[in-house]
Amino acid sequence: MALYSEKVMDHFTNPRNVGIIEDADGVGEVGNAKCGDIMKIYLKINNDIIEDVKFETFGCGSAIASSSMATEMIKGKSINDAMQLTNKAVAEALDGLPAHKMHCSVLAEEAIKAALKDYYDKNKIAYDESLFANCFHCEACEGH
């Protein structure tokens, strides 16, 4: 069995939504000091719908694939739907990630939530702070 699925390889070699949105409504940047991956997500939101989303990722193939898939999963969705995105959903959409690379899908979830938090803060929209933990410290990140 190959280490990476065809979907992971496709999103790594042909990433979707790469780039910067200069006038983004929300920007989130997260990183994992243990592996060195850094993800930055840019959101363009209109009437609570994510009209555009772009990313910049410095990291391994799994990090790039996770960023690409996560942006595809929230594009055109409501901000409430985007808040429901989980790292497990990202990994499943990629047909799985190796256990030692699951932290990449965690970073994708965290980056999207950080961008949404930035949007809420900029627009003075009230939110439940517990939805925006700084780090999930999941098993995927611990020890890697």
SERO-4910 file (N, C-alpha, C, O; in steps of 0.05 Angstrom, whole numbers):
BEGIN
 pado doro    nc1    nc2    nc3   cac1   cac2   cac3    cc1    cc2    cc3    oc1    oc2    oc3
  Met    A     17    -24      0      0      0      0     18     25      0     38     26     14
  Ala    A     10     44    -16     25     69    -18     22     85      8      1     83     22
  Leu    A     42    101     15     41    117     39     19    138     37      6    145     56
  Tyr    A     16    150     13     -3    171      8    -24    163    -12    -17    150    -32
  Ser    A    -49    171     -8    -70    166    -27    -67    182    -52    -51    201    -53
  Glu    A    -81    174    -73    -81    189    -98    -91    218    -94    -81    236   -106
  Lys    A   -111    221    -76   -121    248    -71   -100    265    -57    -98    289    -63
  Val    A    -85    254    -38    -64    270    -25    -44    278    -47    -36    302    -48
  Met    A    -36    260    -63    -16    266    -84    -27    287   -104    -12    305   -112
  Asp    A    -53    285   -111    -65    304   -129    -65    332   -117    -58    351   -130
  His    A    -74    334    -92    -75    361    -79    -47    372    -73    -44    396    -70
  Phe    A    -27    354    -70      0    363    -66     12    373    -93     24    395    -93
  Thr    A      8    358   -114     20    366   -140      4    387   -155     15    401   -171
  Asn    A    -22    388   -149    -40    408   -162    -57    422   -141    -82    419   -141
  Pro    A    -45    436   -123    -60    448   -101    -80    469   -111    -75    484   -130
  Arg    A   -104    469    -99   -125    488   -106   -124    512    -87   -116    509    -64
  Asn    A   -132    535    -97   -135    559    -81   -109    570    -68   -110    581    -46
  Val    A    -87    566    -82    -62    577    -72    -61    607    -77    -69    616    -98
  Gly    A    -51    622    -58    -47    650    -62    -56    667    -39    -60    657    -16
  Ile    A    -58    693    -44    -64    713    -23    -89    728    -33    -93    734    -56
  Ile    A   -106    735    -14   -129    753    -19   -121    779     -5   -121    781     19
  Glu    A   -114    799    -21   -103    825    -10   -122    838      9   -113    849     30
  Asp    A   -148    838      3   -168    852     19   -185    832     35   -209    835     37
  Ala    A   -172    811     45   -186    790     59   -202    800     83   -194    819     97
  Asp    A   -225    787     87   -242    794    109   -232    780    135   -238    789    157
  Gly    A   -218    758    132   -207    744    154   -181    730    146   -180    718    124
  Val    A   -161    731    163   -135    718    158   -127    702    183   -128    713    205
  Gly    A   -120    678    179   -111    661    201    -84    648    195    -81    637    173
  Glu    A    -66    649    213    -40    636    210    -34    619    234    -36    628    257
  Val    A    -27    594    229    -19    576    250      6    560    242     13    559    219
  Gly    A     19    549    262     43    534    256     47    512    277     36    514    299
  Asn    A     63    493    270     71    471    288    101    472    292    116    466    273
  Ala    A    110    480    315    139    483    320    154    457    317    177    456    311
  Lys    A    140    434    323    153    408    322    161    400    294    181    387    290
  Cys    A    144    407    274    149    398    247    157    421    228    167    416    206
  Gly    A    151    445    237    159    469    221    138    478    201    142    497    187
  Asp    A    115    464    200     94    471    181     81    498    189     75    502    213
  Ile    A     75    515    170     61    540    175     39    543    153     45    539    129
  Met    A     15    549    162     -7    552    144    -20    580    148    -23    589    171
  Lys    A    -27    593    126    -40    618    127    -65    616    109    -62    610     85
  Ile    A    -88    623    120   -113    621    105   -125    649    103   -125    665    122
  Tyr    A   -134    656     79   -147    682     73   -176    677     65   -182    659     48
  Leu    A   -195    692     77   -223    689     71   -235    714     60   -229    736     70
  Lys    A   -252    712     39   -268    733     29   -297    725     34   -307    705     24
  Ile    A   -311    740     51   -337    733     61   -358    754     53   -353    778     56
  Asn    A   -381    745     42   -402    763     35   -428    750     44   -435    728     37
  Asn    A   -443    765     60   -469    755     71   -466    728     84   -482    710     80
  Asp    A   -445    725    101   -439    701    116   -431    677     98   -431    654    108
  Ile    A   -425    681     73   -417    660     55   -388    664     47   -380    687     41
  Ile    A   -372    643     48   -344    645     40   -343    645     10   -344    623     -3
  Glu    A   -340    669     -2   -340    671    -31   -313    663    -43   -312    652    -65
  Asp    A   -291    668    -28   -265    660    -38   -248    653    -14   -251    663      8
  Val    A   -229    635    -18   -210    626      2   -184    619    -12   -184    606    -32
  Lys    A   -163    628      0   -136    623    -11   -118    614     12   -124    619     36
  Phe    A    -96    601      5    -77    593     26    -49    595     17    -42    594     -7
  Glu    A    -32    599     37     -3    597     34      7    577     55      1    580     78
  Thr    A     21    556     46     31    536     65     61    531     61     70    527     38
  Phe    A     75    532     82    103    524     82    104    498     97    100    498    122
  Gly    A    110    477     83    110    451     97    112    428     78    118    431     54
  Cys    A    106    405     88    109    380     73     85    376     54     66    392     54
  Gly    A     86    355     38     65    349     20     38    345     33     17    354     22
  Ser    A     37    333     56     12    329     71      1    355     80    -24    358     81
  Ala    A     18    374     88      8    400     96     -4    416     73    -25    428     76
  Ile    A      9    414     50     -2    428     26    -28    415     18    -47    429     11
  Ala    A    -29    388     17    -53    374      9    -76    380     29    -99    384     20
  Ser    A    -70    381     55    -91    387     75   -101    415     71   -125    420     73
  Ser    A    -84    434     66    -92    462     62   -110    464     37   -131    476     37
  Ser    A   -102    451     15   -116    452    -10   -144    439     -6   -164    451    -14
  Met    A   -146    416      6   -171    402     10   -189    418     28   -213    421     23
  Ala    A   -178    429     50   -195    444     69   -207    469     56   -230    475     61
  Thr    A   -192    483     39   -202    506     26   -225    498      6   -245    512      4
  Glu    A   -221    476     -7   -242    466    -26   -268    460    -10   -290    464    -20
  Met    A   -264    449     14   -287    441     30   -304    464     41   -327    460     47
  Ile    A   -291    487     44   -307    510     55   -314    531     35   -331    548     41
  Lys    A   -303    530     11   -309    550     -9   -339    548    -17   -349    527    -23
  Gly    A   -353    571    -16   -381    572    -23   -399    565      0   -424    566     -2
  Lys    A   -388    558     23   -403    550     47   -408    574     65   -395    594     63
  Ser    A   -427    570     83   -431    591    104   -409    590    124   -395    570    127
  Ile    A   -405    612    138   -385    613    159   -392    592    181   -374    581    193
  Asn    A   -417    588    186   -425    567    206   -417    540    197   -407    524    213
  Asp    A   -420    534    171   -412    508    160   -381    505    162   -371    484    170
  Ala    A   -367    526    156   -338    526    158   -328    521    186   -308    507    190
  Met    A   -343    531    206   -335    527    234   -338    498    242   -325    489    260
  Gln    A   -354    483    227   -359    455    234   -337    436    222   -336    412    228
  Leu    A   -321    447    204   -300    431    191   -281    419    212   -271    434    229
  Thr    A   -276    394    210   -257    381    229   -233    370    214   -234    365    190
  Asn    A   -212    366    229   -188    354    216   -194    326    206   -183    317    186
  Lys    A   -211    312    220   -219    285    211   -233    285    184   -228    268    167
  Ala    A   -250    305    181   -264    308    155   -244    314    132   -247    304    110
  Val    A   -224    331    138   -204    337    118   -188    312    111   -184    306     87
  Ala    A   -179    297    131   -164    272    127   -181    252    111   -171    239     93
  Glu    A   -207    249    118   -224    230    104   -228    239     75   -228    222     57
  Ala    A   -231    265     70   -234    275     43   -209    269     26   -211    267      1
  Leu    A   -186    267     39   -161    260     25   -157    230     23   -135    221     15
  Asp    A   -177    215     31   -175    186     32   -153    177     52   -140    156     48
  Gly    A   -150    192     73   -132    185     95   -105    198     93    -95    205     72
  Leu    A    -93    200    117    -65    210    119    -51    190    138    -64    178    155
  Pro    A    -25    186    134    -10    169    153    -13    181    181    -14    205    184
  Ala    A    -13    164    201    -16    174    229      3    196    236     -4    215    250
  His    A     28    194    227     48    214    234     45    240    218     60    259    222
  Lys    A     24    241    201     19    265    185     -9    277    192    -17    297    180
  Met    A    -23    265    211    -50    275    218    -48    304    228    -68    319    226
  His    A    -26    312    240    -23    339    250    -27    360    227    -34    383    233
  Cys    A    -22    352    203    -26    370    180    -56    377    177    -62    400    171
  Ser    A    -73    358    180   -102    363    178   -111    380    202   -130    396    200
  Val    A    -98    376    225   -105    392    249    -97    422    243   -113    440    250
  Leu    A    -74    426    231    -66    454    225    -86    466    205    -92    490    208
  Ala    A    -96    451    186   -115    462    167   -140    471    181   -150    493    176
  Glu    A   -150    455    199   -174    462    215   -168    487    231   -184    506    232
  Glu    A   -145    487    245   -138    510    262   -135    536    246   -143    557    255
  Ala    A   -124    534    222   -119    558    206   -146    570    197   -149    594    197
  Ile    A   -165    553    189   -191    562    181   -205    576    205   -217    597    202
  Lys    A   -204    563    228   -217    574    251   -203    601    259   -216    619    269
  Ala    A   -177    602    256   -163    627    263   -172    650    244   -175    673    252
  Ala    A   -176    643    218   -185    663    199   -214    672    205   -220    695    203
  Leu    A   -230    653    213   -258    660    221   -258    677    246   -274    696    248
  Lys    A   -241    670    265   -239    687    290   -230    715    283   -241    734    294
  Asp    A   -211    718    264   -203    744    255   -226    759    243   -229    783    248
  Tyr    A   -242    746    227   -265    758    214   -285    768    236   -295    790    235
  Tyr    A   -291    750    255   -309    758    277   -298    782    292   -313    801    298
  Asp    A   -272    782    299   -260    804    314   -261    830    298   -268    851    309
  Lys    A   -254    829    273   -254    853    256   -282    866    254   -285    890    252
  Asn    A   -303    848    254   -330    857    250   -346    859    276   -370    863    276
  Lys    A   -331    856    299   -343    857    325   -368    839    328   -388    847    339
  Ile    A   -365    814    318   -386    794    320   -380    777    344   -358    766    347
  Ala    A   -399    774    361   -396    758    386   -393    728    378   -406    719    359
  Tyr    A   -377    714    393   -373    685    389   -366    672    415   -358    684    434
  Asp    A   -368    646    414   -360    629    437   -330    624    436   -321    610    418
  Glu    A   -316    635    454   -286    633    454   -276    604    455   -254    598    446
  Ser    A   -292    587    467   -283    559    470   -281    545    443   -269    524    440
  Leu    A   -294    556    422   -293    545    395   -266    550    382   -260    539    361
  Phe    A   -250    568    394   -225    576    381   -201    571    400   -187    589    408
  Ala    A   -197    546    407   -174    539    424   -149    545    408   -148    541    384
  Asn    A   -128    553    422   -102    559    409    -89    534    398    -76    536    377
  Cys    A    -92    512    411    -80    487    401    -97    465    412   -104    465    436
  Phe    A   -102    445    395   -119    423    404   -103    401    418   -115    384    431
  His    A    -77    402    416    -59    382    428    -70    353    425    -72    338    444
  Cys    A    -77    347    400    -87    320    395    -64    300    394    -41    308    394
  Glu    A    -71    275    393    -51    254    392    -33    257    368     -9    249    369
  Ala    A    -44    267    346    -28    270    321     -5    288    324     16    284    312
  Cys    A     -8    309    341     14    328    344     34    320    366     58    325    364
  Glu    A     24    308    386     41    301    409     62    281    401     57    260    389
  Gly    A     87    288    407    109    270    401    120    271    373    138    256    366
  His    A    108    289    356    118    291    328    130    318    323    139    323    301
***
